[in-house]
Amino acid sequence: MESPHRPSSAESVSAKEEKEKPWKYIGYKVFSRWVASDPALFVVRRFATLNARVALSLQDEIVQLEEKLDYMDKTYSDRNTLDAHNGTFRDDPFCGDDDRQTLIKDVLPEKLAKYNSFMNGYSQLVSGGSCKPDDIARVRRWLRIIRPTAIDERESEYIDHDDDLISVHPMSRSPGRNFLEKVAFGGFRWSPWGVPFLKNWFSREAPKNIVSLKNEDTVWPNNQRMERVSSVMISIVGLAMLIGPIWALAYIRPMEYRLAVISGFIVVFFVVLAITRSRVYEALAATAAYSAVLVVFLQAGVGTSM
């Protein structure tokens, strides 16, 4: 039984045909699956200017109704107006199609509900923050370099609005993961196309139910493998920061050299933490603890050398 998602002729389409007519054999089918394969690639516009304009318009409608209600309250409280009970909803004498009760119970609730729903939705939309430049560059590279005609040029212009792009599902990635991704898939000036064997190792096969032929340029990241390798790298660096000073102090005798070694390790430790942690005071606290450990190593080394 043939899959409803893949035409039977897909197997016969050559890589040459795919490159000649990417708009036919790739299009949104492959692009959508590729974007959805990694949360970092699923970037869309927030339409900040349009949302702000709509919000201001809704706000102004409510302001006008607020002014109208204030005018009614002042009018019904005026000494020259017939006495009216302004402290009751049940027995409000002023009711009708365009009066206070209709405004409070029907018109304002509808407008406020629409305004609140819109603002809550937009607030949730922007809570994820802006996209990382590297993620935008990867999507732009696919649209402009790898498969420049797979998506209509007018419809791909959204990727050029860098300040207006957001991640639908922001994913926190360690600096180690970012470094591996740049080395493997390209991102450094000295390696714009990445390292071939790392690219293959950190990639997974394309989904089988799409017309993705032998498309060697479209990379499907293996997120789990990259995270595991990143964790191993960070663990090795952490152990080196602890074991390195011990061995260095064992072979260095002059006190000024030992202090230089410890100072160097402390600076490196702080820089690593400052990059990986969002709060500077946490990095400083951890560095202080690390410095205390190194001082103990130094004192132990002084004791054994005397």
C-alpha positions in Angstrom: 0.0 0.0 0.0 1.4 3.3 -1.0 2.0 6.0 1.6 -0.5 8.9 1.2 2.4 11.3 2.0 4.8 10.2 -0.7 4.1 9.8 -4.4 5.1 6.5 -5.9 7.3 8.4 -8.4 9.4 10.0 -5.6 12.0 7.2 -5.7 12.7 7.9 -9.4 13.4 11.6 -9.0 17.1 12.2 -9.4 19.3 14.6 -7.4 19.8 16.6 -10.6 16.0 16.9 -11.1 15.6 18.0 -7.5 18.2 20.7 -7.9 16.7 21.9 -11.2 13.1 22.1 -9.8 13.3 22.4 -6.0 10.0 24.3 -6.0 8.4 21.1 -7.3 10.2 18.3 -5.4 11.1 20.1 -2.2 9.0 23.2 -1.5 7.2 23.6 1.8 6.9 19.8 2.3 10.7 19.4 3.0 11.2 22.9 4.4 8.5 22.5 7.0 9.8 19.2 8.1 13.3 20.5 8.3 12.2 23.6 10.3 10.2 21.4 12.7 13.1 19.0 13.2 14.9 21.4 15.5 13.2 23.9 17.8 15.9 26.5 17.1 15.0 26.5 13.4 11.2 27.1 13.9 11.4 30.9 13.7 8.5 33.2 12.7 7.7 36.9 12.8 6.1 38.4 15.8 4.7 41.4 13.8 5.6 43.7 16.7 4.5 46.9 14.8 1.2 45.5 13.7 0.5 44.1 17.1 1.3 47.4 18.7 -1.0 49.2 16.4 -3.9 46.8 16.9 -3.4 47.0 20.7 -3.4 50.8 20.6 -6.5 50.8 18.5 -8.4 48.5 20.9 -7.1 50.6 23.8 -8.5 53.8 22.2 -11.9 52.2 21.8 -12.0 51.4 25.5 -10.8 54.8 26.4 -13.7 56.4 24.4 -16.1 54.2 26.3 -14.5 55.1 29.6 -14.9 58.8 28.8 -18.5 58.2 27.9 -19.1 56.4 31.2 -17.4 59.2 33.1 -19.5 61.8 31.4 -22.7 59.9 32.3 -21.6 59.6 36.0 -20.9 63.4 36.1 -24.2 64.2 34.5 -26.2 62.0 36.8 -24.4 63.5 39.8 -25.0 67.1 38.8 -27.1 69.1 41.2 -29.2 70.4 38.3 -30.1 66.9 37.3 -33.1 65.1 38.8 -32.1 63.1 41.8 -30.9 59.6 40.9 -29.5 56.7 42.9 -26.0 56.3 41.6 -25.1 53.6 44.1 -27.1 50.7 42.7 -26.9 48.4 39.8 -30.3 46.8 40.4 -32.4 49.9 40.5 -30.4 52.1 38.1 -33.0 54.4 36.6 -30.9 55.1 33.5 -31.2 52.1 31.3 -31.8 51.7 27.6 -30.1 50.9 24.3 -27.4 53.6 24.8 -27.2 54.2 28.5 -25.1 53.4 31.5 -26.4 49.9 32.2 -26.0 48.8 28.6 -22.5 50.3 28.5 -21.4 48.5 31.7 -23.0 45.1 31.2 -22.8 44.6 27.5 -20.5 47.0 25.6 -17.5 47.3 27.9 -17.3 43.5 28.8 -17.1 42.6 25.2 -14.4 45.2 24.4 -12.4 44.4 27.5 -12.5 40.7 26.9 -11.2 41.2 23.3 -8.5 43.5 24.5 -7.4 41.3 27.4 -7.3 38.2 25.2 -5.3 40.0 22.6 -2.8 41.3 25.1 -2.4 38.0 26.9 -1.8 36.2 23.6 0.8 38.7 22.4 2.5 38.7 25.8 2.8 34.9 25.6 4.1 35.2 22.1 7.0 37.5 22.9 7.8 35.8 26.3 10.3 33.5 24.5 12.5 36.4 23.5 14.3 37.0 20.2 16.0 34.4 18.1 19.8 33.8 18.2 21.6 35.2 15.1 23.1 31.8 14.4 19.7 30.2 14.2 18.4 32.9 11.8 21.6 32.5 9.7 21.0 28.7 9.3 17.5 29.2 8.1 18.5 32.1 5.8 21.3 29.9 4.4 18.9 27.1 3.5 16.5 29.6 1.8 19.1 31.6 -0.1 22.1 29.3 -0.7 21.2 25.6 -0.3 17.8 25.7 -2.0 17.3 29.3 -3.2 14.2 28.6 -5.3 12.5 25.9 -3.2 10.4 28.6 -1.5 8.9 31.6 -3.3 11.2 34.5 -2.9 8.4 36.8 -1.6 7.4 34.3 1.0 10.9 33.8 2.2 11.5 37.5 2.9 10.3 37.0 6.5 13.8 35.7 7.4 15.3 39.1 6.7 13.3 40.7 9.6 15.9 39.8 12.2 14.6 42.1 14.9 11.1 40.8 14.5 11.8 37.1 14.6 11.0 34.8 17.5 11.5 31.1 18.3 8.2 29.3 18.6 9.7 26.9 21.0 13.0 28.4 22.4 15.5 25.7 23.4 18.3 26.3 25.9 21.6 25.1 24.5 24.9 24.9 26.2 28.0 26.8 24.8 29.5 23.4 24.1 26.6 22.5 22.0 26.7 25.8 20.1 30.5 25.3 19.5 30.0 21.8 18.1 27.2 22.9 15.9 29.3 25.7 14.4 32.3 23.5 13.8 30.2 20.7 12.3 27.7 22.6 10.2 29.5 25.8 9.6 29.3 29.1 11.3 32.9 30.2 11.7 34.7 32.3 9.0 37.5 29.8 8.8 34.9 27.0 8.2 31.7 28.3 6.6 30.7 24.9 5.3 31.6 22.9 8.4 33.6 19.7 8.8 32.3 16.9 6.6 32.9 13.9 8.9 31.5 15.9 11.9 28.5 17.0 9.8 27.7 13.4 9.0 28.2 12.2 12.5 26.0 14.9 14.1 23.3 14.4 11.5 20.4 12.0 11.2 18.6 10.6 8.2 15.9 12.6 6.7 12.3 11.5 7.4 11.2 8.8 5.0 7.7 10.2 4.2 8.9 13.3 2.4 10.4 13.9 -1.0 13.9 14.4 0.3 16.2 12.7 -2.1 19.9 12.5 -1.8 19.9 16.1 -0.5 23.3 16.2 1.0 23.0 20.0 1.7 19.9 19.9 3.9 21.2 18.9 7.4 18.9 17.2 9.9 20.6 17.7 13.3 21.0 14.8 15.7 20.2 16.8 18.8 20.6 14.0 21.3 24.1 13.1 20.0 25.3 16.7 20.1 24.0 17.2 23.7 25.8 14.0 24.8 29.1 15.0 23.2 28.7 18.5 24.7 28.2 17.1 28.2 31.3 14.9 27.8 33.3 18.0 26.7 32.1 20.1 29.6 32.9 17.3 32.0 36.4 16.9 30.6 37.0 20.7 30.9 35.7 20.7 34.5 38.0 17.8 35.5 40.9 19.5 33.8 40.2 22.7 35.8 40.5 20.7 39.0 43.3 18.2 38.2 45.4 20.6 36.2 46.4 22.9 39.1 47.4 19.9 41.2 49.9 18.6 38.7 51.1 22.1 37.8 51.8 23.0 41.4 53.6 19.6 42.0 56.3 20.6 39.5 56.5 24.4 40.0 58.6 25.6 43.0 58.9 29.4 42.9 56.0 31.0 44.7 55.4 33.7 42.1 55.1 31.0 39.4 52.6 29.1 41.5 50.5 32.2 42.0 50.6 32.9 38.3 49.3 29.4 37.6 46.5 29.7 40.1 45.6 33.1 38.8 45.4 31.8 35.3 43.2 28.9 36.2 40.9 31.2 38.2 40.5 33.6 35.2 39.7 30.8 32.9 37.2 29.3 35.3 35.4 32.6 35.7 35.3 33.2 31.9 33.8 29.7 31.4 31.2 30.3 34.1 30.4 33.8 32.8 29.6 32.3 29.4 27.6 29.4 30.6 25.7 31.1 33.5 23.2 34.0 33.1 23.9 35.7 36.4 27.3 37.2 37.1 27.1 37.0 40.9 26.6 33.2 40.6 29.7 33.0 38.5 31.6 35.1 41.1 30.4 32.9 44.0 31.5 29.7 42.2 34.8 31.3 41.3 35.4 32.2 44.9 34.8 28.6 46.0 37.1 27.4 43.2 39.8 29.9 44.3 39.5 28.6 47.9 40.2 25.1 46.6 43.3 26.3 44.7 44.6 28.1 47.8 44.4 24.8 49.7 46.3 23.2 46.9 48.9 26.0 47.1 49.3 25.7 50.9 49.6 21.9 50.6 52.3 22.4 48.0 54.2 24.9 50.2 54.0 22.5 53.1 55.5 19.6 51.2 58.2 21.7 49.6 59.5 23.0 53.0 
